[in-house]
């Protein structure tokens, strides 16, 4: 196979892919997301994931810590430390989420 036929086949495939995607080499502006838009989208997705972790993980850790305290330290007030740990973890998670959102602004 000659160099010219490989070159043509490669560029014909690129043209077909661009045509199927609705973008061609001449009218590329406005069709593909810019680097700035892509970074903005990725930063929003990262923020959403971080907020989810901030809301979910601290209450779980607080509940486990409270349960440990209920079972090993405070034997007579069984669910109290668990509930307090859960609420404290929820407060910490909300504070972390709010701080992340405010930092983005």
N, C-alpha and C positions, 0 to 999 in steps of 0.2 A: 504494500500500500504506500503510495507516495505521500510526501509531506503535505502537499496541497490538498489531497482528499481528506486527510485527517483533520487539517485545519478547517476545511469547509464543514465537515460533519460536526465538529465541536461547536462552531459558531451557529450552525443551523439549529442545533439542539438548544443553545442559549436563546436564540430568537424564538423558538417554539415555547420555551418555558416562560419567557417574558411576555409573549402574546397570551398565553394561558392565564398568567397572573394579572394581565391587564396593564403591564408596564413594558415599555420599549425603551431602548437606549436613548431615543431622542426626546421622549416625554417623561423622563424619570422624575422630574420635579413635581412634588405634590402627590405622587403615587405611593412612594415607599416612606415608611416612618423615618424621620430624621434621628440622628444620634441623641439629640436633646429630648425628643419625645420618648424614645426608647428608654433612656435613663430615667425620665420622669415616671414612666409606667412601672419600671422595675423598682424604683424607690417607693412608690405607693404600694406595690405588692409586698415588698419587704416590710414596710410599716404595718400592713395588715397582718402579716405573719407574726411580727414581733408583738403586736397588741394581743393577738390570740394567745401567744405564749405567756405574756405578762398577766393576762386575766386567768389563765388556766393553771399555771404551775404554782404560784405562791399559795393559793388556797389549798392545793393538794399537799404541799410541803407543810403548811400550817396545821392541817388536819392530822397528818401523820405524826408531827411533833407533839400535838395535843394528845393524841391517842397514846403515844409513848409515855407522856407525863401522867396521863390518867392511869395507865397500867402499872407504872413503876414508881411513881412519886406520890401522887394524890390518889390513894386507893378509895377514899370515902366519897369523892365527888367525881364519879365516873365520866359523865359526858361533858362536864363543864370545860375542862382544858381543851377538849377536842373542838367544841363549838367556838371557844375563844380563839384557838389557833386558826380555825377556818375563817372567822371574821377578820382576824388580823391579816391573814394572807390575802383575803379579798381586798382589804384596804390598801395593802402594799401593791397589789396588782393594779388596782385602779390608779394609784398615784404614779406608778411607772408608766402606765398607758397614757395618762394625761401629760406627763412630762415629755414623752416621746412625741406626742402630737404637737405640743407647744414648741418643742425644739425644731420641728419641721417648719413651722410658720415663720 
